[in-house]
Amino acid sequence: MKFIFEVRMKPGYTVDDYAAAWIRASEIIQRTPGARGTYLHRKIGSTDTLLAIATWASKAHRDAKDDRRDETVRAILEKHAQNCEVTVIGEFEEPEWSVLPAAIADPAPQQP
């Protein structure tokens, strides 16, 4: 499943500030059972907005996560709460439908 949220920086806090702390917290969170990676995207044409996509084995795994257990993660989330506006977009299942270019969907064998 995917957990997706938008992060908008408040004045005086940059996406680079957020990203540096996000990496530290994410490295810890990714040790949680069921964690399958997380991605942070810059919004094109915006200097203050990011999109985060966290992948989990299931909703139950994500719901079982407790960020308060780790002091570093807790401190980072508290700092973000003061410096960012986070909008949860939602929780989504893995794709049921996809259309990919042929080169991606059925890659040709690599020649030695």
WOCORPE-V788776 format. One record per helix or strand of 3 or more residues. SS is the DSSP state (A for helix, B for strand). FROM is the first residue (numbers start at 1). TO is the last residue. Records with the same first field share a line. If there is no record, write none. Layout:
BEGIN
SS=FROM-TO + FROM-TO
END
This chain:
BEGIN
B=2-9 + 35-42 + 49-56 + 84-92
A=15-29 + 59-64 + 67-69 + 71-83 + 102-105
END
